Amino acid sequence: MQMKKNEKVGFFSFLIVLIRMLFGVGWLLAGVTKITEKSWFKEPSLFLREYLLESLQKSNVPSFYKFFLENIAFEQVMVLNYIIPIVQVILGIFLITGLFTIPSILICLFMHINFILSGNMNLMSLVLYTSAFSLIIFRSDVYYLSLDKYFSLNTLFNINRKKRGQTVSMLSNKEKLTINP
């Protein structure tokens, strides 16, 4: 990874990278824990089915989400049982290494919104949710020490704020003096 001579990496950039990596470790551990300790693959759909049933009983779960749980999630519980932990592991690895960073953060946000809608609002949820939004807001700093930057993938997800054909230049003091004698 080469940096331009003018490009300085400050403390804030390293802090954002640290948040990205810790966010990735959190998602990686969540997936690994489901696979190894909660026996998601040994007893397919048992844990997830119980989780969904508990969600239906909670008063803080919106009615539209209860409808989703009853009519879609329960019907696809076996598929979700395998997809959720595998996706969590993949996203964790992507975030730690900085590969496909912005799409990974957006997928994490989507999954996290589903966890919150299912009634899991706690301090850790708020920390993860805030971290994800911080990473998106400071996305220019999230690419330091990342594979996205190494492979020049960071430009794929940037919004080009410059308008075409518009150039702005500032006259130097010397040029101003020659124009206005």
WOCORHU-V714795 format. One record per backbone hydrogen bond with DSSP energy under -0.5 kcal/mol. NH is the residue of the N-H (numbers start at 1). CO is the residue of the C=O. E is the energy in kcal/mol with one decimal. If there is no record, write none. Layout:
NH;CO;E
NH;CO;E
//
This chain:
7;4;-0.6
10;8;-0.7
14;10;-1.8
15;11;-2.2
16;12;-2.3
17;13;-2.2
18;14;-2.4
19;15;-2.3
20;16;-2.5
21;17;-2.6
22;18;-2.7
23;19;-2.7
24;20;-2.2
25;21;-2.5
26;22;-2.4
27;23;-1.9
28;24;-2.7
29;25;-2.9
30;26;-1.9
31;27;-2.0
32;28;-2.7
33;29;-2.7
34;30;-1.7
35;31;-2.0
36;32;-2.8
37;33;-1.7
38;33;-1.8
40;34;-1.9
43;39;-2.3
46;43;-1.7
47;43;-0.6
49;45;-2.4
50;46;-1.9
51;47;-2.3
52;48;-2.5
53;49;-2.3
54;50;-2.3
55;51;-2.0
56;52;-1.8
57;53;-0.9
57;54;-0.6
58;54;-0.7
58;55;-0.8
61;58;-0.7
62;60;-0.6
66;62;-2.0
67;63;-2.1
68;64;-1.7
69;65;-2.7
70;66;-2.7
71;67;-2.5
72;68;-2.4
73;68;-2.0
74;69;-2.3
76;72;-1.5
77;74;-1.0
80;76;-2.8
81;77;-2.1
82;78;-1.2
82;79;-0.6
83;79;-2.5
84;80;-2.4
85;81;-0.5
86;82;-1.1
87;83;-2.9
88;84;-2.3
89;85;-2.2
90;86;-2.4
91;87;-2.9
92;88;-2.2
93;89;-2.3
94;90;-2.7
95;91;-2.7
96;92;-2.3
97;93;-2.4
98;94;-1.5
99;94;-2.4
104;100;-2.2
105;101;-2.5
106;102;-2.4
107;103;-2.2
108;104;-2.4
109;105;-2.5
110;106;-2.2
111;107;-2.6
112;108;-2.9
113;109;-2.7
114;110;-1.6
115;111;-1.9
116;112;-2.5
117;113;-2.7
118;114;-1.4
119;116;-1.9
120;115;-1.7
121;119;-1.1
122;120;-0.7
126;122;-2.0
127;123;-2.3
128;124;-2.6
129;125;-2.6
130;126;-2.6
131;127;-2.4
132;128;-2.2
133;129;-2.0
134;130;-2.4
135;131;-2.3
136;132;-1.7
137;133;-2.7
138;134;-2.5
139;136;-1.2
141;138;-1.3
142;138;-0.9
143;139;-0.5
144;141;-1.2
146;143;-0.9
147;97;-1.9
148;98;-2.4
150;146;-1.7
151;147;-2.7
152;149;-0.9
153;148;-3.3
154;148;-1.2
156;153;-1.4
157;153;-0.5
158;155;-0.7
160;158;-0.6
161;159;-0.9
166;163;-1.2
167;165;-0.6
176;172;-2.3
177;173;-1.9
178;174;-1.7
179;175;-1.6
180;176;-2.4
181;179;-0.8
//
